[in-house]
């Protein structure tokens, strides 16, 4: 099979991007700037991912498109009271959210994986069955065994994706973590991967996609099973899609 050019690959990855704005100041202006970028000359991103209080703004702006509206709950710590999480889910649903990214209690998870399964199941039910991405904060876990344990527990609870990071800790996505989560998905027989946290360049994104293709098959690289959560990455993907060169700094693996 002929290998796609970098430009073709970049266009494909744009369609797998969860374009993200989760700045601590929760600025509406930043969300508006994000929305202006979501539909590109090379196709639409898979989703925008914003705080719950910006969901309605996004749903209004993107009406008529096929772009999903993702939001975060129990973010970024994964330890807030259930009533607070349920309130966030209700706010998101009322605003028009179509996907939920939840943070699991990764500090408790390795000792009590059943708690992760239960928490994911509750979010999935409260969200009315919408796709749920479980954020594992892999950079805070001790080893790949813990990563696979939490991923398996989340998938057992009904998570549709397992996601590497909130992007709010020092260590975000790594190839080691992505490899471990892909193994957990394969063992579970279902689920997708969302890579998030420090993915800024086409080279980074391609490396993760190549890994997923190698382990899961080329057809697996689609927004149904593979997502990349990022903000600045889109600029680099567009540059490559246009036949230009990357200006982003590649992560070290």
Protein Blocks (a to p, Z undefined) as FASTA:
>chain_A
ZZddfklmmmmmmmmcccddfbfklpaklmmmmmmmmpcfkbpcfbdcddfklmmmmmmm
mgoiacdcdddehiaklpacfklmmmmmmmmmmnopabdcddddfklmmmmmmlmmmmmm
mmmmmnnopacdddeklmlpfblklmmmmmmmmmmnopabdcfbgolafblcdfklmmmm
mmmmmmnopacdddeehiabfklmmmmmmmmmmmnojklmcfklpccddfklmmmmmmmm
nopacfbdcddZZ
